[in-house]
Protein backbone atom coordinates (compact mmCIF):
# COMPACT_ATOMS: atom_id res chain seq x y z
CA UNK A 1 0.00 0.00 0.00
CA UNK A 2 2.87 2.40 0.60
CA UNK A 3 4.22 1.97 -2.94
CA UNK A 4 0.88 2.76 -4.60
CA UNK A 5 0.15 5.82 -2.48
CA UNK A 6 -2.52 6.77 -0.02
CA UNK A 7 -5.12 7.74 -2.60
CA UNK A 8 -4.98 4.43 -4.44
CA UNK A 9 -7.97 2.98 -2.57
CA UNK A 10 -10.00 6.13 -3.25
CA UNK A 11 -9.20 5.98 -6.96
CA UNK A 12 -10.23 2.33 -7.13
CA UNK A 13 -13.47 3.18 -5.35
CA UNK A 14 -14.19 6.06 -7.76
CA UNK A 15 -13.63 3.77 -10.74
CA UNK A 16 -15.99 1.18 -9.25
CA UNK A 17 -18.68 3.83 -8.67
CA UNK A 18 -18.40 5.00 -12.27
CA UNK A 19 -18.68 1.41 -13.48
CA UNK A 20 -21.79 0.85 -11.35
CA UNK A 21 -23.32 4.03 -12.80
CA UNK A 22 -22.70 2.77 -16.32
CA UNK A 23 -24.26 -0.58 -15.47
CA UNK A 24 -27.30 1.16 -13.96
CA UNK A 25 -27.74 3.22 -17.12
CA UNK A 26 -27.56 0.11 -19.28
CA UNK A 27 -30.10 -1.72 -17.10
CA UNK A 28 -32.48 1.24 -17.31
CA UNK A 29 -32.18 1.33 -21.11
CA UNK A 30 -32.64 -2.44 -21.33
CA UNK A 31 -35.74 -2.30 -19.13
CA UNK A 32 -37.21 0.43 -21.30
CA UNK A 33 -36.74 -1.75 -24.39
CA UNK A 34 -38.40 -4.70 -22.68
CA UNK A 35 -41.40 -2.54 -21.77
CA UNK A 36 -41.54 -0.59 -25.05
CA UNK A 37 -44.59 -2.45 -26.39
CA UNK A 38 -46.74 -0.79 -23.74
CA UNK A 39 -45.96 2.94 -23.53
CA UNK A 40 -47.93 3.25 -20.29
CA UNK A 41 -45.62 0.71 -18.63
CA UNK A 42 -42.53 2.56 -19.87
CA UNK A 43 -43.75 5.88 -18.51
CA UNK A 44 -44.78 4.33 -15.20
CA UNK A 45 -41.38 2.63 -14.88
CA UNK A 46 -39.55 5.90 -15.60
CA UNK A 47 -41.74 7.83 -13.17
CA UNK A 48 -41.18 5.35 -10.33
CA UNK A 49 -37.45 5.20 -11.02
CA UNK A 50 -37.07 8.98 -10.98
CA UNK A 51 -39.25 9.41 -7.91
CA UNK A 52 -37.14 6.88 -5.99
CA UNK A 53 -33.92 8.52 -7.19
CA UNK A 54 -35.04 11.99 -6.11
CA UNK A 55 -36.30 10.74 -2.75
CA UNK A 56 -32.88 9.43 -1.75
CA UNK A 57 -30.79 12.10 -3.45
CA UNK A 58 -28.05 13.82 -1.49
CA UNK A 59 -26.50 17.20 -2.19
CA UNK A 60 -24.01 17.03 -5.05
CA UNK A 61 -25.34 13.70 -6.35
CA UNK A 62 -25.73 13.47 -10.13
CA UNK A 63 -27.64 10.18 -10.27
CA UNK A 64 -31.01 11.75 -11.03
CA UNK A 65 -29.63 13.96 -13.79
CA UNK A 66 -27.89 11.05 -15.47
CA UNK A 67 -30.92 8.79 -15.19
CA UNK A 68 -33.05 11.49 -16.78
CA UNK A 69 -30.56 11.82 -19.63
CA UNK A 70 -30.58 8.07 -20.26
CA UNK A 71 -34.38 7.91 -20.18
CA UNK A 72 -34.71 10.91 -22.48
CA UNK A 73 -32.14 9.61 -24.98
CA UNK A 74 -33.59 6.09 -25.19
CA UNK A 75 -37.16 7.38 -25.43
CA UNK A 76 -36.39 9.87 -28.21
CA UNK A 77 -34.06 7.70 -30.28
CA UNK A 78 -35.39 4.18 -29.98
CA UNK A 79 -38.97 4.01 -28.70
CA UNK A 80 -41.68 4.85 -31.21
CA UNK A 81 -45.12 5.38 -29.64
N, CA, C and O of each residue as an XYZ file, in Angstrom:
324
protein
N       0.804     -1.213      0.000
C       0.000      0.000      0.000
C       0.841      1.269      0.000
O       0.398      2.308     -0.490
N       2.046      1.194      0.543
C       2.873      2.395      0.595
C       3.444      2.740     -0.778
O       3.683      3.910     -1.076
N       3.661      1.732     -1.607
C       4.216      1.970     -2.937
C       3.182      2.649     -3.826
O       3.528      3.537     -4.604
N       1.933      2.249     -3.724
C       0.883      2.764     -4.596
C       0.365      4.123     -4.159
O      -0.271      4.815     -4.954
N       0.612      4.516     -2.953
C       0.149      5.817     -2.482
C      -1.093      5.700     -1.622
O      -1.762      4.667     -1.589
N      -1.374      6.767     -0.942
C      -2.518      6.769     -0.022
C      -3.856      6.888     -0.741
O      -4.873      6.404     -0.244
N      -3.862      7.517     -1.885
C      -5.117      7.743     -2.600
C      -5.486      6.600     -3.535
O      -6.480      6.690     -4.255
N      -4.710      5.537     -3.533
C      -4.978      4.427     -4.444
C      -6.341      3.793     -4.167
O      -7.080      3.493     -5.105
N      -6.677      3.590     -2.915
C      -7.974      2.983     -2.567
C      -9.125      3.884     -2.988
O     -10.156      3.399     -3.454
N      -8.956      5.198     -2.828
C     -10.005      6.132     -3.249
C     -10.197      6.094     -4.758
O     -11.329      6.124     -5.242
N      -9.104      6.028     -5.499
C      -9.196      5.980     -6.957
C      -9.887      4.701     -7.419
O     -10.707      4.732     -8.337
N      -9.557      3.584     -6.788
C     -10.234      2.332     -7.129
C     -11.724      2.416     -6.834
O     -12.544      1.926     -7.610
N     -12.075      3.036     -5.717
C     -13.475      3.176     -5.347
C     -14.208      4.081     -6.339
O     -15.349      3.795     -6.704
N     -13.574      5.159     -6.776
C     -14.185      6.056     -7.760
C     -14.432      5.330     -9.071
O     -15.488      5.491     -9.684
N     -13.463      4.531     -9.504
C     -13.633      3.771    -10.741
C     -14.779      2.774    -10.618
O     -15.541      2.582    -11.566
N     -14.905      2.143     -9.463
C     -15.987      1.185     -9.254
C     -17.348      1.886     -9.259
O     -18.319      1.347     -9.790
N     -17.423      3.067     -8.680
C     -18.677      3.826     -8.665
C     -19.073      4.215    -10.084
O     -20.244      4.120    -10.450
N     -18.111      4.649    -10.880
C     -18.396      5.000    -12.274
C     -18.894      3.774    -13.028
O     -19.854      3.866    -13.793
N     -18.255      2.634    -12.821
C     -18.678      1.406    -13.483
C     -20.096      1.011    -13.074
O     -20.879      0.574    -13.916
N     -20.433      1.159    -11.801
C     -21.792      0.853    -11.346
C     -22.805      1.802    -11.968
O     -23.919      1.390    -12.292
N     -22.434      3.069    -12.140
C     -23.322      4.028    -12.797
C     -23.579      3.661    -14.245
O     -24.702      3.787    -14.731
N     -22.545      3.207    -14.935
C     -22.700      2.772    -16.324
C     -23.606      1.552    -16.390
O     -24.479      1.476    -17.254
N     -23.410      0.608    -15.496
C     -24.263     -0.580    -15.470
C     -25.714     -0.213    -15.182
O     -26.625     -0.772    -15.792
N     -25.937      0.715    -14.262
C     -27.298      1.156    -13.959
C     -27.948      1.769    -15.193
O     -29.110      1.487    -15.487
N     -27.209      2.605    -15.913
C     -27.744      3.225    -17.120
C     -28.111      2.173    -18.162
O     -29.151      2.279    -18.814
N     -27.268      1.170    -18.319
C     -27.565      0.107    -19.279
C     -28.781     -0.708    -18.863
O     -29.589     -1.086    -19.711
N     -28.923     -0.981    -17.575
C     -30.095     -1.721    -17.100
C     -31.383     -0.918    -17.293
O     -32.428     -1.482    -17.619
N     -31.305      0.392    -17.092
C     -32.483      1.239    -17.315
C     -32.874      1.206    -18.789
O     -34.048      1.038    -19.118
N     -31.896      1.364    -19.675
C     -32.182      1.334    -21.112
C     -32.738     -0.028    -21.526
O     -33.683     -0.100    -22.312
N     -32.163     -1.095    -21.008
C     -32.641     -2.437    -21.327
C     -34.077     -2.641    -20.839
O     -34.893     -3.231    -21.547
N     -34.381     -2.168    -19.663
C     -35.742     -2.297    -19.129
C     -36.739     -1.510    -19.967
O     -37.873     -1.947    -20.165
N     -36.317     -0.352    -20.457
C     -37.215      0.435    -21.305
C     -37.506     -0.297    -22.608
O     -38.630     -0.244    -23.108
N     -36.504     -0.983    -23.168
C     -36.735     -1.753    -24.389
C     -37.670     -2.926    -24.141
O     -38.507     -3.243    -24.987
N     -37.537     -3.568    -22.998
C     -38.402     -4.700    -22.675
C     -39.854     -4.238    -22.554
O     -40.773     -4.947    -22.963
N     -40.051     -3.055    -21.993
C     -41.400     -2.540    -21.770
C     -41.943     -1.715    -22.934
O     -43.060     -1.205    -22.846
N     -41.182     -1.569    -24.022
C     -41.541     -0.587    -25.048
C     -42.830     -0.910    -25.796
O     -43.377     -0.026    -26.455
N     -43.334     -2.129    -25.723
C     -44.594     -2.447    -26.390
C     -45.771     -1.732    -25.742
O     -46.754     -1.418    -26.414
N     -45.679     -1.479    -24.469
C     -46.743     -0.794    -23.738
C     -46.194      0.531    -23.215
O     -45.465      0.550    -22.223
N     -46.535      1.627    -23.868
C     -45.964      2.935    -23.533
C     -46.347      3.362    -22.120
O     -45.586      4.068    -21.458
N     -47.513      2.941    -21.656
C     -47.934      3.252    -20.288
C     -46.973      2.623    -19.276
O     -46.610      3.253    -18.284
N     -46.568      1.387    -19.532
C     -45.624      0.712    -18.629
C     -44.263      1.397    -18.624
O     -43.624      1.507    -17.578
N     -43.818      1.857    -19.792
C     -42.533      2.560    -19.871
C     -42.584      3.843    -19.055
O     -41.675      4.128    -18.275
N     -43.645      4.610    -19.235
C     -43.751      5.878    -18.513
C     -43.893      5.658    -17.009
O     -43.329      6.413    -16.217
N     -44.634      4.642    -16.615
C     -44.777      4.327    -15.196
C     -43.442      3.882    -14.596
O     -43.093      4.282    -13.485
N     -42.703      3.059    -15.328
C     -41.378      2.626    -14.880
C     -40.447      3.823    -14.698
O     -39.764      3.927    -13.679
N     -40.417      4.721    -15.675
C     -39.545      5.900    -15.598
C     -39.955      6.808    -14.446
O     -39.102      7.347    -13.740
N     -41.255      6.976    -14.258
C     -41.735      7.826    -13.169
C     -41.324      7.262    -11.810
O     -40.829      7.994    -10.953
N     -41.532      5.957    -11.619
C     -41.175      5.351    -10.331
C     -39.666      5.383    -10.098
O     -39.209      5.605     -8.977
N     -38.909      5.163    -11.148
C     -37.453      5.199    -11.021
C     -36.963      6.589    -10.630
O     -36.126      6.730     -9.739
N     -37.485      7.612    -11.296
C     -37.070      8.979    -10.977
C     -37.566      9.422     -9.610
O     -36.859     10.140     -8.902
N     -38.760      9.011     -9.228
C     -39.252      9.412     -7.908
C     -38.422      8.769     -6.795
O     -38.153      9.407     -5.777
N     -38.018      7.516     -6.983
C     -37.139      6.881     -5.992
C     -35.763      7.538     -5.968
O     -35.179      7.714     -4.899
N     -35.249      7.897     -7.125
C     -33.920      8.520     -7.187
C     -33.929      9.899     -6.536
O     -32.961     10.270     -5.873
N     -34.996     10.657     -6.712
C     -35.045     11.991     -6.108
C     -35.320     11.916     -4.612
O     -34.911     12.804     -3.864
N     -36.001     10.880     -4.172
C     -36.298     10.743     -2.747
C     -35.024     10.525     -1.934
O     -34.893     11.045     -0.826
N     -34.099      9.765     -2.480
C     -32.879      9.427     -1.746
C     -31.661     10.222     -2.212
O     -30.523      9.836     -1.941
N     -31.896     11.313     -2.903
C     -30.790     12.098     -3.451
C     -30.135     12.948     -2.368
O     -30.812     13.546     -1.531
N     -28.817     12.987     -2.401
C     -28.045     13.816     -1.490
C     -27.483     15.001     -2.261
O     -27.439     14.977     -3.491
N     -27.062     16.015     -1.562
C     -26.496     17.203     -2.194
C     -25.239     16.816     -2.987
O     -24.372     16.097     -2.490
N     -25.164     17.302     -4.211
C     -24.009     17.029     -5.051
C     -24.070     15.695     -5.783
O     -23.093     15.305     -6.423
N     -25.194     14.985     -5.705
C     -25.344     13.695     -6.354
C     -25.912     13.896     -7.757
O     -26.899     14.612     -7.930
N     -25.305     13.278     -8.741
C     -25.726     13.465    -10.126
C     -26.523     12.287    -10.676
O     -26.745     12.200    -11.883
N     -26.952     11.388     -9.808
C     -27.644     10.184    -10.270
C     -28.934     10.533    -11.000
O     -29.197     10.003    -12.079
N     -29.728     11.406    -10.431
C     -31.012     11.751    -11.031
C     -30.829     12.395    -12.395
O     -31.552     12.071    -13.338
N     -29.882     13.291    -12.505
C     -29.634     13.955    -13.786
C     -29.209     12.951    -14.854
O     -29.666     13.025    -15.995
N     -28.357     12.038    -14.497
C     -27.892     11.052    -15.473
C     -28.984     10.061    -15.845
O     -29.089      9.655    -17.002
N     -29.796      9.670    -14.871
C     -30.923      8.792    -15.190
C     -31.892      9.476    -16.142
O     -32.393      8.857    -17.081
N     -32.152     10.746    -15.899
C     -33.049     11.493    -16.776
C     -32.481     11.584    -18.185
O     -33.229     11.479    -19.157
N     -31.188     11.775    -18.309
C     -30.556     11.822    -19.634
C     -30.690     10.490    -20.362
O     -30.993     10.457    -21.555
N     -30.464      9.395    -19.646
C     -30.583      8.072    -20.265
C     -32.013      7.827    -20.716
O     -32.246      7.385    -21.841
N     -32.966      8.113    -19.845
C     -34.379      7.906    -20.180
C     -34.769      8.753    -21.383
O     -35.427      8.262    -22.299
N     -34.375     10.004    -21.388
C     -34.712     10.914    -22.482
C     -34.092     10.440    -23.794
O     -34.763     10.432    -24.826
N     -32.834     10.050    -23.764
C     -32.144      9.612    -24.977
C     -32.784      8.351    -25.554
O     -33.069      8.288    -26.750
N     -33.009      7.353    -24.709
C     -33.589      6.095    -25.187
C     -35.000      6.325    -25.708
O     -35.380      5.765    -26.737
N     -35.773      7.136    -25.015
C     -37.156      7.377    -25.434
C     -37.207      8.102    -26.775
O     -38.011      7.749    -27.638
N     -36.359      9.111    -26.958
C     -36.386      9.870    -28.207
C     -35.819      9.092    -29.388
O     -36.352      9.175    -30.494
N     -34.759      8.347    -29.170
C     -34.063      7.697    -30.281
C     -34.640      6.342    -30.659
O     -34.669      5.995    -31.840
N     -35.095      5.580    -29.694
C     -35.387      4.178    -29.976
C     -36.818      3.732    -29.750
O     -37.215      2.697    -30.285
N     -37.603      4.458    -28.990
C     -38.969      4.014    -28.705
C     -39.943      4.855    -29.512
O     -40.007      6.076    -29.372
N     -40.692      4.178    -30.353
C     -41.677      4.853    -31.206
C     -43.075      4.574    -30.663
O     -43.520      3.426    -30.666
N     -43.774      5.611    -30.197
C     -45.120      5.383    -29.643
C     -46.132      4.995    -30.705
O     -47.302      4.772    -30.391
